[in-house]
């Protein structure tokens, strides 16, 4: 158990010092982890080692011994806009992102396995601060990261797993449309929030070549101060009191 606790402490330290919360620039990742991504998100019914925590916690029931898995995905989106007048397209400077993930699992007994995983899972952002006249010099940064401890039970032909999910998010919106337009959040201050949810999964071995599996991820409510409402107010938009 002491060995396991040391590994967990190391994983937490890695999570704290890595840019995990600012890792992605897409609206939502198709899957998390290099193996799950390579499988096109079908890791729900494919054992991918400790990384299975991200796709289906029940699949940890297929693990043997202990394992640490980590990876980094290079994400390079290209986003443009043509300003107020539809002139020459300008490309966002926010075009290179590194998406880290790390996970650990360990078998407790013949029927129980536990694990913990951390990753940047979603986000978006643009940077047009150097776009020039005729464009809103806008900058946005949204990021989401999660920590997922897991417990999985397995029998000979089936398994179930449960993961409480701790999710952290950050959102910052700023822009400068002067001299003719508004200026908002010049210091690019962000609002953050923490949410909680869970993932529940299961699998059944129909035959050696066929596995049926499913996983459910609960909704996680996140509120980022008044970032949207105060940013939209400069352009006459109304989003409500808590956005």
Secondary structure in CASP SS format (residue, H / E / C, confidence):
PFRMAT SS
TARGET T0000
AUTHOR 0000-0000-0000
METHOD secondary structure of the structure
MODEL  1
X C 1.00
X H 1.00
X H 1.00
X H 1.00
X H 1.00
X H 1.00
X H 1.00
X H 1.00
X H 1.00
X H 1.00
X H 1.00
X H 1.00
X H 1.00
X H 1.00
X H 1.00
X H 1.00
X H 1.00
X C 1.00
X C 1.00
X H 1.00
X H 1.00
X H 1.00
X C 1.00
X C 1.00
X C 1.00
X C 1.00
X C 1.00
X C 1.00
X C 1.00
X C 1.00
X C 1.00
X C 1.00
X C 1.00
X H 1.00
X H 1.00
X H 1.00
X H 1.00
X H 1.00
X C 1.00
X C 1.00
X C 1.00
X H 1.00
X H 1.00
X H 1.00
X H 1.00
X C 1.00
X C 1.00
X C 1.00
X H 1.00
X H 1.00
X H 1.00
X H 1.00
X H 1.00
X H 1.00
X H 1.00
X C 1.00
X H 1.00
X H 1.00
X H 1.00
X H 1.00
X H 1.00
X H 1.00
X C 1.00
X C 1.00
X C 1.00
X E 1.00
X E 1.00
X E 1.00
X E 1.00
X E 1.00
X E 1.00
X E 1.00
X E 1.00
X E 1.00
X E 1.00
X C 1.00
X C 1.00
X C 1.00
X C 1.00
X E 1.00
X E 1.00
X C 1.00
X C 1.00
X C 1.00
X C 1.00
X C 1.00
X C 1.00
X C 1.00
X C 1.00
X E 1.00
X E 1.00
X C 1.00
X C 1.00
X C 1.00
X C 1.00
X C 1.00
X E 1.00
X E 1.00
X E 1.00
X E 1.00
X E 1.00
X E 1.00
X E 1.00
X E 1.00
X E 1.00
X E 1.00
X E 1.00
X C 1.00
X C 1.00
X C 1.00
X C 1.00
X E 1.00
X E 1.00
X E 1.00
X E 1.00
X E 1.00
X E 1.00
X E 1.00
X E 1.00
X E 1.00
X E 1.00
X E 1.00
X E 1.00
X E 1.00
X E 1.00
X E 1.00
X E 1.00
X C 1.00
X C 1.00
X C 1.00
X C 1.00
X C 1.00
X C 1.00
X C 1.00
X C 1.00
X C 1.00
X E 1.00
X E 1.00
X E 1.00
X E 1.00
X E 1.00
X E 1.00
X E 1.00
X E 1.00
X E 1.00
X E 1.00
X E 1.00
X E 1.00
X E 1.00
X E 1.00
X E 1.00
X E 1.00
X E 1.00
X E 1.00
X C 1.00
X C 1.00
X C 1.00
X E 1.00
X E 1.00
X E 1.00
X E 1.00
X E 1.00
X E 1.00
X E 1.00
X E 1.00
X E 1.00
X E 1.00
X E 1.00
X E 1.00
X E 1.00
X E 1.00
X E 1.00
X E 1.00
X E 1.00
X E 1.00
X E 1.00
X C 1.00
X C 1.00
X C 1.00
X C 1.00
X C 1.00
X C 1.00
X E 1.00
X E 1.00
X C 1.00
X C 1.00
X C 1.00
X C 1.00
X C 1.00
X C 1.00
X E 1.00
X E 1.00
X E 1.00
X E 1.00
X E 1.00
X E 1.00
X E 1.00
X E 1.00
X E 1.00
X E 1.00
X E 1.00
X E 1.00
X E 1.00
X E 1.00
X E 1.00
X E 1.00
X E 1.00
X C 1.00
X C 1.00
X E 1.00
X E 1.00
X E 1.00
X E 1.00
X E 1.00
X E 1.00
X E 1.00
X E 1.00
X C 1.00
X C 1.00
X C 1.00
X C 1.00
X C 1.00
X C 1.00
X C 1.00
X C 1.00
X C 1.00
X H 1.00
X H 1.00
X H 1.00
X H 1.00
X H 1.00
X H 1.00
X H 1.00
X C 1.00
X C 1.00
X C 1.00
X C 1.00
X C 1.00
X C 1.00
X C 1.00
X C 1.00
X C 1.00
X C 1.00
END
